[in-house]
């Protein structure tokens, strides 16, 4: 759903399967821990996933 990229390098991403942020660099890992420990941020991205992804998943899988 959400990735942060700087200088063509992805350093953090919200993984919707794990429902948490994952860091790919030292800076990203630190921020992922900070984001994952903040319930309001996690609640926001889960709500966005619920509102967008769950409503549109049937569209992608219709034949």
N, C-alpha and C positions, 0 to 999 in steps of 0.2 A: 504494500500500500504506500509506504513512505520510505524514501531513501534520501540520504544526504551525501552529496558529492562535492568534492573540492579538488580542483586541478586534475580532473578526470579520474579521481580516485574515490571510490565509495568507501566512506568511513563508518557509516551507521545505517541500519535498516530496521524497520519494524517488520518482524516476521509474523504474518497472520496465522500461521500454523502453530507456532509456539506462543503467540499472543504476548510477545515481549520484544524489546529492542535488542539487536545484536550488533556489537561493534566489530569492525574489521581492522582497525588500527588502534594504536595505544590511546589516541585521543578519542576514538569512537567507543572503545570499551569503557572508558571513564564516563563518557556521556550516556552510554547505554545503561550503566549502573544507576546513574542519577535519574534518568527517565523512568526506569523500571521501578525505582523506589518511590516515585511520585504517583499516588493513586489517581490524581486528577488527569494526568497525561495519559496513563494507561486506559482510564475510563473513556477519555475522548476518542482515542483511536479505535477502541472496541466499538463504540457507538457509531463511528464512521464506517467501520467494517459492516456492522449490522445494517445500517441504513443503505449503503451502496452495494456491497457485495452480495448479501443474501437476497436482495430484491432482484438483482440482475443475473444471478447464476442460472436461472431457468432459461433466459434468453440465449445464453451460450450453448446450452445443451439440447436445445430443441432441434429436431431433424427437419 
